[in-house]
Amino acid sequence: MQAFRSLDGIPMPQVLRLGIARNITVAGASARTGLDFTSGTTAVLVTTTTAAHIKFGDGTVNATTSDTVLPAGASIVLAIPAGATRLAAIQNSTGGTMSVTELL
């Protein structure tokens, strides 16, 4: 059986447990949440109630409308890039909530 891989080519387990969840209020200004999850966490489940742009980075990261967009109602598993400590989000046109949950 072939192993799942992230877009970055990182091997991903086929069955994952939900861990700690963080919420971001998605609005017209970029907001960020920490990725201070359980040691060894390499992937997160991102869900959003509104279309939003996201960007991984450090404590100064800000998302812009030029960054990757997730459609309203999206649920996607993303690998956490090396060195990333935060995930930032900004609305596409209307506000909402984004949940970032560690996958173990």
BAMI-281608 format. One record per residue (C-alpha): x, y, z; residue in one letter. Coordinates in nm, 4 decimals, padded with zeros to 6 digits, always signed. Layout:
! BAMI-281608
atom x->X; y->Y; z->Z; type->A
...
This chain:
! BAMI-281608
atom x->+00.0000; y->+00.0000; z->+00.0000; type->M
atom x->+00.1280; y->+00.3475; z->-00.0897; type->Q
atom x->+00.1895; y->+00.5948; z->+00.1942; type->A
atom x->+00.0130; y->+00.9311; z->+00.1912; type->F
atom x->+00.2391; y->+01.2328; z->+00.1405; type->R
atom x->+00.1842; y->+01.6038; z->+00.2018; type->S
atom x->+00.2271; y->+01.8583; z->-00.0773; type->L
atom x->+00.5826; y->+01.9016; z->+00.0565; type->D
atom x->+00.6474; y->+01.5282; z->+00.0114; type->G
atom x->+00.6408; y->+01.4550; z->+00.3858; type->I
atom x->+00.5078; y->+01.1031; z->+00.4640; type->P
atom x->+00.1706; y->+01.1284; z->+00.6368; type->M
atom x->+00.0106; y->+00.8600; z->+00.8538; type->P
atom x->-00.3175; y->+00.7248; z->+00.7206; type->Q
atom x->-00.5001; y->+00.7399; z->+01.0549; type->V
atom x->-00.4596; y->+01.0427; z->+01.2781; type->L
atom x->-00.5990; y->+01.1439; z->+01.6168; type->R
atom x->-00.7378; y->+01.4900; z->+01.6894; type->L
atom x->-00.5416; y->+01.6810; z->+01.9493; type->G
atom x->-00.5380; y->+02.0397; z->+02.0735; type->I
atom x->-00.7515; y->+02.2874; z->+01.8756; type->A
atom x->-00.6998; y->+02.6610; z->+01.8358; type->R
atom x->-00.9480; y->+02.9094; z->+01.6847; type->N
atom x->-00.8822; y->+03.2202; z->+01.4812; type->I
atom x->-01.1409; y->+03.4946; z->+01.4362; type->T
atom x->-01.1140; y->+03.5624; z->+01.0640; type->V
atom x->-01.1745; y->+03.9288; z->+00.9800; type->A
atom x->-01.0512; y->+04.2138; z->+00.7609; type->G
atom x->-00.7151; y->+04.2309; z->+00.9411; type->A
atom x->-00.4712; y->+03.9405; z->+00.9598; type->S
atom x->-00.4909; y->+03.7366; z->+01.2818; type->A
atom x->-00.2650; y->+03.4502; z->+01.3910; type->R
atom x->-00.2650; y->+03.1553; z->+01.6246; type->T
atom x->+00.0258; y->+02.9722; z->+01.7780; type->G
atom x->+00.1188; y->+02.6215; z->+01.6703; type->L
atom x->+00.2309; y->+02.5312; z->+02.0233; type->D
atom x->+00.0956; y->+02.1803; z->+02.0005; type->F
atom x->+00.2144; y->+01.8465; z->+02.1350; type->T
atom x->+00.5832; y->+01.7839; z->+02.0674; type->S
atom x->+00.6296; y->+01.6108; z->+01.7321; type->G
atom x->+00.3091; y->+01.7413; z->+01.5705; type->T
atom x->+00.3738; y->+01.7683; z->+01.1962; type->T
atom x->+00.0232; y->+01.8230; z->+01.0557; type->A
atom x->-00.2914; y->+02.0200; z->+01.1317; type->V
atom x->-00.6545; y->+01.9999; z->+01.0278; type->L
atom x->-00.7714; y->+02.3451; z->+00.9176; type->V
atom x->-01.1450; y->+02.4152; z->+00.8877; type->T
atom x->-01.3064; y->+02.7486; z->+00.8116; type->T
atom x->-01.6596; y->+02.8888; z->+00.8127; type->T
atom x->-01.5697; y->+03.1594; z->+00.5603; type->T
atom x->-01.3401; y->+03.1946; z->+00.2596; type->A
atom x->-01.0020; y->+03.2893; z->+00.4042; type->A
atom x->-00.6381; y->+03.3296; z->+00.3032; type->H
atom x->-00.3730; y->+03.1554; z->+00.5153; type->I
atom x->+00.0016; y->+03.1681; z->+00.5657; type->K
atom x->+00.2387; y->+02.9760; z->+00.7967; type->F
atom x->+00.5328; y->+03.1603; z->+00.9519; type->G
atom x->+00.6906; y->+03.2910; z->+01.2711; type->D
atom x->+00.5562; y->+03.5300; z->+01.5348; type->G
atom x->+00.5429; y->+03.8163; z->+01.2837; type->T
atom x->+00.3553; y->+03.6372; z->+01.0025; type->V
atom x->+00.0583; y->+03.8156; z->+00.8457; type->N
atom x->-00.1761; y->+03.6711; z->+00.5845; type->A
atom x->-00.2733; y->+03.8804; z->+00.2821; type->T
atom x->-00.5294; y->+03.8318; z->+00.0077; type->T
atom x->-00.2391; y->+03.7165; z->-00.2137; type->S
atom x->-00.1831; y->+03.4076; z->+00.0051; type->D
atom x->-00.3431; y->+03.0641; z->-00.0341; type->T
atom x->-00.7218; y->+03.0821; z->-00.0168; type->V
atom x->-00.9455; y->+02.8227; z->+00.1458; type->L
atom x->-01.3126; y->+02.8263; z->+00.0431; type->P
atom x->-01.5909; y->+02.8610; z->+00.2990; type->A
atom x->-01.6640; y->+02.5284; z->+00.4640; type->G
atom x->-01.3213; y->+02.3870; z->+00.3746; type->A
atom x->-01.1505; y->+02.1162; z->+00.5775; type->S
atom x->-00.7925; y->+02.0387; z->+00.4789; type->I
atom x->-00.4962; y->+01.8592; z->+00.6338; type->V
atom x->-00.1730; y->+02.0573; z->+00.6013; type->L
atom x->+00.1831; y->+01.9722; z->+00.6957; type->A
atom x->+00.3410; y->+02.2276; z->+00.9272; type->I
atom x->+00.6407; y->+02.3743; z->+00.7414; type->P
atom x->+00.9791; y->+02.3520; z->+00.9130; type->A
atom x->+01.0310; y->+02.6492; z->+01.1444; type->G
atom x->+00.6666; y->+02.7628; z->+01.1401; type->A
atom x->+00.5338; y->+02.8643; z->+01.4810; type->T
atom x->+00.2154; y->+03.0464; z->+01.3751; type->R
atom x->-00.0672; y->+03.0296; z->+01.1210; type->L
atom x->-00.2183; y->+03.3597; z->+01.0069; type->A
atom x->-00.5540; y->+03.4119; z->+00.8363; type->A
atom x->-00.7480; y->+03.6973; z->+00.6790; type->I
atom x->-01.0991; y->+03.7002; z->+00.5343; type->Q
atom x->-01.1605; y->+03.6909; z->+00.1616; type->N
atom x->-01.4789; y->+03.9018; z->+00.1835; type->S
atom x->-01.6688; y->+03.8249; z->+00.5067; type->T
atom x->-01.5638; y->+03.7318; z->+00.8583; type->G
atom x->-01.5913; y->+03.3945; z->+01.0269; type->G
atom x->-01.4005; y->+03.1402; z->+01.2334; type->T
atom x->-01.1092; y->+02.9126; z->+01.1489; type->M
atom x->-01.0155; y->+02.6086; z->+01.3577; type->S
atom x->-00.6606; y->+02.4687; z->+01.3576; type->V
atom x->-00.6373; y->+02.1244; z->+01.5188; type->T
atom x->-00.3210; y->+01.9228; z->+01.5690; type->E
atom x->-00.3188; y->+01.5744; z->+01.4199; type->L
atom x->-00.1337; y->+01.3039; z->+01.6118; type->L
